[in-house]
Amino acid sequence: MRTGPATQGMPDKPAEAAAALYVGEVMHARLKPIGHRFSYRVMSLLIDLDRLAEADRQSPLFGVNRAALYSFNEADHGARDGSPLRAYAQRCAAERGIDYPADGCCCCAIPAFSATPSIPCRSISAIARTVHWRC
């Protein structure tokens, strides 16, 4: 599993690996009624929905659909009915009149840490940079 710098949105080029971690920092600031500011580190996972089995083998610390220090479980995302996430992405694309990209799709999500569930994938982005859609 490789890590990359924090980015604004999706990286310009898809990750070569089946999954990649991006580490960054989020800062919140409030000016009224009393000035308040805090920041915290965040980690995002970019995972190729067509290469989940390969992503599962990238690192002993990371697992797909299994327990690991960091994990990504398809059941936490998409339709959340146990169906494969790739099928959900294809259905979302078809509902919007978009052909599923030949070079696949990626999901950007916050990975699960230890026994905590991952935060559901709110956006499945086509790798083909000419097409952007949300489910």
Secondary structure as a PSIPRED ss2 file (coil, helix, strand):
# PSIPRED VFORMAT (PSIPRED V4.0)

   1 M C   1.000  0.000  0.000
   2 R E   0.000  0.000  1.000
   3 T E   0.000  0.000  1.000
   4 G E   0.000  0.000  1.000
   5 P C   1.000  0.000  0.000
   6 A C   1.000  0.000  0.000
   7 T C   1.000  0.000  0.000
   8 Q C   1.000  0.000  0.000
   9 G C   1.000  0.000  0.000
  10 M C   1.000  0.000  0.000
  11 P C   1.000  0.000  0.000
  12 D C   1.000  0.000  0.000
  13 K C   1.000  0.000  0.000
  14 P C   1.000  0.000  0.000
  15 A C   1.000  0.000  0.000
  16 E C   1.000  0.000  0.000
  17 A C   1.000  0.000  0.000
  18 A C   1.000  0.000  0.000
  19 A E   0.000  0.000  1.000
  20 A E   0.000  0.000  1.000
  21 L E   0.000  0.000  1.000
  22 Y E   0.000  0.000  1.000
  23 V E   0.000  0.000  1.000
  24 G E   0.000  0.000  1.000
  25 E E   0.000  0.000  1.000
  26 V E   0.000  0.000  1.000
  27 M E   0.000  0.000  1.000
  28 H E   0.000  0.000  1.000
  29 A E   0.000  0.000  1.000
  30 R E   0.000  0.000  1.000
  31 L C   1.000  0.000  0.000
  32 K C   1.000  0.000  0.000
  33 P C   1.000  0.000  0.000
  34 I C   1.000  0.000  0.000
  35 G C   1.000  0.000  0.000
  36 H E   0.000  0.000  1.000
  37 R E   0.000  0.000  1.000
  38 F E   0.000  0.000  1.000
  39 S E   0.000  0.000  1.000
  40 Y E   0.000  0.000  1.000
  41 R E   0.000  0.000  1.000
  42 V E   0.000  0.000  1.000
  43 M E   0.000  0.000  1.000
  44 S E   0.000  0.000  1.000
  45 L E   0.000  0.000  1.000
  46 L E   0.000  0.000  1.000
  47 I E   0.000  0.000  1.000
  48 D E   0.000  0.000  1.000
  49 L C   1.000  0.000  0.000
  50 D C   1.000  0.000  0.000
  51 R C   1.000  0.000  0.000
  52 L H   0.000  1.000  0.000
  53 A H   0.000  1.000  0.000
  54 E H   0.000  1.000  0.000
  55 A H   0.000  1.000  0.000
  56 D H   0.000  1.000  0.000
  57 R C   1.000  0.000  0.000
  58 Q C   1.000  0.000  0.000
  59 S C   1.000  0.000  0.000
  60 P C   1.000  0.000  0.000
  61 L C   1.000  0.000  0.000
  62 F E   0.000  0.000  1.000
  63 G E   0.000  0.000  1.000
  64 V E   0.000  0.000  1.000
  65 N C   1.000  0.000  0.000
  66 R C   1.000  0.000  0.000
  67 A C   1.000  0.000  0.000
  68 A C   1.000  0.000  0.000
  69 L C   1.000  0.000  0.000
  70 Y E   0.000  0.000  1.000
  71 S E   0.000  0.000  1.000
  72 F E   0.000  0.000  1.000
  73 N C   1.000  0.000  0.000
  74 E H   0.000  1.000  0.000
  75 A H   0.000  1.000  0.000
  76 D H   0.000  1.000  0.000
  77 H C   1.000  0.000  0.000
  78 G C   1.000  0.000  0.000
  79 A C   1.000  0.000  0.000
  80 R C   1.000  0.000  0.000
  81 D C   1.000  0.000  0.000
  82 G C   1.000  0.000  0.000
  83 S C   1.000  0.000  0.000
  84 P C   1.000  0.000  0.000
  85 L H   0.000  1.000  0.000
  86 R H   0.000  1.000  0.000
  87 A H   0.000  1.000  0.000
  88 Y H   0.000  1.000  0.000
  89 A H   0.000  1.000  0.000
  90 Q H   0.000  1.000  0.000
  91 R H   0.000  1.000  0.000
  92 C H   0.000  1.000  0.000
  93 A H   0.000  1.000  0.000
  94 A H   0.000  1.000  0.000
  95 E H   0.000  1.000  0.000
  96 R C   1.000  0.000  0.000
  97 G C   1.000  0.000  0.000
  98 I C   1.000  0.000  0.000
  99 D C   1.000  0.000  0.000
 100 Y C   1.000  0.000  0.000
 101 P C   1.000  0.000  0.000
 102 A C   1.000  0.000  0.000
 103 D C   1.000  0.000  0.000
 104 G C   1.000  0.000  0.000
 105 C E   0.000  0.000  1.000
 106 C E   0.000  0.000  1.000
 107 C E   0.000  0.000  1.000
 108 C E   0.000  0.000  1.000
 109 A E   0.000  0.000  1.000
 110 I E   0.000  0.000  1.000
 111 P C   1.000  0.000  0.000
 112 A E   0.000  0.000  1.000
 113 F E   0.000  0.000  1.000
 114 S C   1.000  0.000  0.000
 115 A C   1.000  0.000  0.000
 116 T C   1.000  0.000  0.000
 117 P C   1.000  0.000  0.000
 118 S C   1.000  0.000  0.000
 119 I E   0.000  0.000  1.000
 120 P C   1.000  0.000  0.000
 121 C C   1.000  0.000  0.000
 122 R C   1.000  0.000  0.000
 123 S C   1.000  0.000  0.000
 124 I E   0.000  0.000  1.000
 125 S E   0.000  0.000  1.000
 126 A E   0.000  0.000  1.000
 127 I C   1.000  0.000  0.000
 128 A C   1.000  0.000  0.000
 129 R C   1.000  0.000  0.000
 130 T C   1.000  0.000  0.000
 131 V C   1.000  0.000  0.000
 132 H C   1.000  0.000  0.000
 133 W C   1.000  0.000  0.000
 134 R C   1.000  0.000  0.000
 135 C C   1.000  0.000  0.000
